[in-house]
């Protein structure tokens, strides 16, 4: 579970990122989950764009992806999600929890 300070840190890092994953009319499929897992493994912090053609609510998409990928949700801003999952060899160092 991410603290507020860690989420702010991740949001600052994610500001300049481009969306790596796009969720369209096929909603959250097994292929999309697999792609998201691979992207998280290589990047740790990714943006996911929920397109207009997606029939699911953006918060439902975020919840399903986080559960399926065992990731943390750092932000939902408009139709863009920011997901974080610590890699086996972490590239990002989050602020410490007191």
Rosetta blueprint (number, residue, H / E / L):
1 X L
2 X L
3 X L
4 X H
5 X H
6 X H
7 X H
8 X H
9 X H
10 X H
11 X H
12 X H
13 X H
14 X H
15 X L
16 X L
17 X L
18 X L
19 X E
20 X E
21 X E
22 X E
23 X E
24 X L
25 X L
26 X L
27 X L
28 X L
29 X L
30 X H
31 X H
32 X H
33 X H
34 X H
35 X H
36 X H
37 X H
38 X H
39 X H
40 X H
41 X H
42 X H
43 X H
44 X L
45 X E
46 X E
47 X E
48 X E
49 X E
50 X E
51 X L
52 X L
53 X L
54 X L
55 X L
56 X L
57 X L
58 X H
59 X H
60 X H
61 X H
62 X H
63 X H
64 X H
65 X H
66 X H
67 X H
68 X H
69 X H
70 X L
71 X L
72 X E
73 X E
74 X E
75 X E
76 X E
77 X E
78 X L
79 X L
80 X E
81 X E
82 X E
83 X E
84 X E
85 X L
86 X L
87 X L
88 X L
89 X L
90 X L
91 X L
92 X L
93 X L
94 X L
95 X L
96 X L
97 X L
98 X L
